[in-house]
Amino acid sequence: MDPAGQVRADPRDAKSARSALRTRKRFARRQWARRWLSLRYVLALLLVLALVGGGIYLVFFSSALQVKKVQVVGNSLLSDDRVREFADVPMGEQLALVDLDRASARVGALAEVKSVDVTRSWPDGVRIEVVERTPVAVVELGGRLRGLDADGVVFREYKAAPKGMPRIRPGAAAGTDALKEAATVVSALPKDLAARVDHVEVATVDQITLVLRDQRQVLWGSAEDSATKAEVLDGLLAAVQAQSYDVSVPGNPTTRG
């Protein structure tokens, strides 16, 4: 007690009070930090769920990602409408749910199509890229002049044979395999040599004969070693004037007439 009769505050009590206050504040901050950490995890989880839910809705239910167009590229023999008809992609279906493999298989079933690639074109389209077959010869089947590609596939019709394209004349015993062999032979001919061929007579798979535009004949045999046979024939035509040539055994060619 001071001389005036008043009680003097103990400095130690004030210091102790300040220390206790700081301790309470630190404790409160730690408590808040722990609560905020837990709250952050909850908020992050809610955000992830919202994003996933929104993504699912957008992809599978939103009209923004429904099929609105089907683009066809790479085609010339087939019209866009023909390709779309066979692809049968449902307009208005969710783009993510379109069965691309089935659409590809349907378009690939067209005789004119060599290969096809069907892909999604986000956000609302399907793209169909077609590679069409290229004719190497024409063949008359059932009174119709048809195109034949290098794989022996008959795939289109002509009113008249295109200029410079060889014709294949299958015999009564010539089946699909024989046509494929003939197509392989024609594909192996250099461009200048192919232009000299009027038609190809196909009796069987190993009895193929080229008839040139000047009516000279070339016994070719099978399609085996066609590249070598073409090279040998090119040399023979330049060196020997004959009525017929036999390159069925390219290592031992013969001529006659």
Buried (B, 14 or more C-beta within 10 A) or exposed (E): EEEEEEEEEEEEEEEEEEEEEEEEEEEEEEEEEEEEEEEEEEEEEEEEEEEEEEEEEBBEEBEEBBBBEBEBEBBEBBEBEBBBEBBEBEEEEBBEEBBBEEBBBBBBEBBBBBEBBBEBBEEBBBBBBBEBBEBBBBBBBEEEBBBBBBEBBBBBEBEEBEEEBBBBBBEEEBEEEBBBBBBBBBBBBEEEBBEBBBBBBBBBBEBBBBBBEEEBBBBBBBBBBBEEBBBBBBEBBEEEEBEEBBBBEBEEBBBEE
